[in-house]
């Protein structure tokens, strides 16, 4: 029987050791984990074959993510080595100053402690999360999707052996192998032992965690992103951006789902925009004004404005002004990524200021909202909440601060 | 009947206006609010007299905090003017850089949006919270203790009139005048409209909010702080720090509650430490080893190690090593403030690294954990959580970031 309290205590003890390791020690362990995964390829493939056999009836989209191959295992190992090459987010102080009493106050970056990850049946997340949390000095408790149970158990065993071989506490990485819902719910309320929960997966999973958890959650992922084509937009740039934002990878959260277009240029621009999207296989749904210009579009319903399709579908709406576009976006977006296409300076600046989202763009595709594209090296996820972290989260999102204060006998007057 | 949804919508609309104001406009409104409070002194005293009459049966400690006077109203006004003089936390960008694709990415500080404050019967918090949230560009929904209802209604009316006179949206400051528990619970779950909840008050209030809220909470306040007197401590410095940390203001969260002392110096130091504390009226409770040295102490029970007294009481424990002191602290502290008194370099550095708390000191009193003492100007509270903000919170704790990204047609490859 899984004893979550014991796991929490072990994670906390491991976290205290991890917080005091040097960067060199953590990097050596990451390298060891990478090599161990490669060496264990046959065993990992055998465990995964078991999961794949059980998942035979599930859709290809699902089993594609569940399947391991030698190449995918090599990718996981490469990912761990890439994390080893990144700067250590806890090896830095934000600032230091002397206060009036002469105390030297240093705002030091430190690990959060114990991270809980809840995710779907994607074995790569097991390795990814273990690497990112270790690099940032955190212990992790993993709870992956039940369909990936055998794969995750095998992966976690390899990672834990590698940790031990590197002289680190094995309990830096723990997996809840029992896939019961009750245990997942208990994990979400383990406030004495888990410092933060990061759900990774679809909107349903994330909403369940947000509603159930008492442990603080970093909400990630949902994206109902808009492209607004202003009246001062360059048509070709608008086409390039809308097409890229919609079709380059429609399944992800930074893909655009909605096209807003200023009514003054709609008659001139919309036919060309619609033709370009349709040529890429996008099914368009328009409001009444859009359909008056491009009658071949299906009719959008009010539900469309709040729907994340994650597919080659886009809804189109005409707006009377930039202000109307901004109001629509603020009413319907998921605070993820929004872009305006415009040649008008004031319109661009107003959009940057007034739109409420993690990432607001002028004249660029929303697809750039990503830790790699931002230059962060690794990405834990994309936060759509406002507290702690917002937008693409690099390793520093897995840290907090500690004030370290050096005195020579100061007392408060 | 109070319609919280309508209040939330009004707050959100106000927040969108506030986010675009200049610092000058916000400061002018703060000055107007300060003057309006002073001008309304008679009306405010009359409303407070009503609350005081209803609270006649309550303890002095309680009514002391509830009472307004002309001097206290002048203090509130001075507080608003002091906030006006502070830097605007949203008038700054953390950093900006160009990514590989040539996008210019600015990490801009922006207001959180709508802040919910839940607090006890202290009318000064109404004014304080309104000032801090306005300065940082946030709208606020206030829910104060029911015993201060008339005072809070009068204060909020004055503040809202001043906002309108300054040309700002009145709904930047809203008060839930109905003191029902059901309404407070609804407020704690108003995730569509409130971005963060900040409870201010005793441990009971804060725990209720943490347990009930689905809106993200910034937990503040609980302090079970330790002074560890190392074997290499200077005795006089140890006495000065322990006495200051315990008695200078025993009711507050950064006061020390526990004294740990290395067994190697206990026989030499404890009698003098105990005498100094006793001379300041502190009631001591010791473990067995401490009582063997100072038999006049009462016996500590296991509950003592986890108790925040907020009073002239201190529990004393002997430890066999610095490691034992650190282990005890990490097991029993509230992650607030901890200090070591030592002349040993390595012992001090180890304490700074290994103790898990927002503020960790060497050779200084825990009483310095405070926004003013840290030089932050204002203080929203002291966070004992790890996410978003930790330790004394200045105005920047009421902000988040937004990535503003300027391109010239970039699309993702």
Interface residues (C-beta under 8 A of the other chain):
Chain A: X16 X19 X20 X97 X99 X100 X101 X103 X105 X112 X113 X195 X196 X210 X211 X214 X216 X218 X234 X237 X240 X241 X243 X244 X245 X248 X330 X348 X352 X353 X354 X356 X357 X358 X359 X360 X361 X362 X363 X364 X365 X367 X368 X369 X373 X374 X375 X385 X386 X387 X388 X390 X391 X400 X401 X402 X403 X404 X405 X406 X407 X408 X409 X410 X411 X412
Chain B: X16 X19 X20 X97 X99 X100 X101 X103 X105 X112 X113 X195 X196 X210 X211 X214 X216 X218 X234 X237 X240 X241 X243 X244 X245 X248 X330 X348 X352 X353 X354 X356 X357 X358 X359 X360 X361 X362 X363 X364 X365 X367 X368 X369 X373 X374 X375 X385 X386 X387 X388 X390 X391 X400 X401 X402 X403 X404 X405 X406 X407 X408 X409 X410 X411 X412
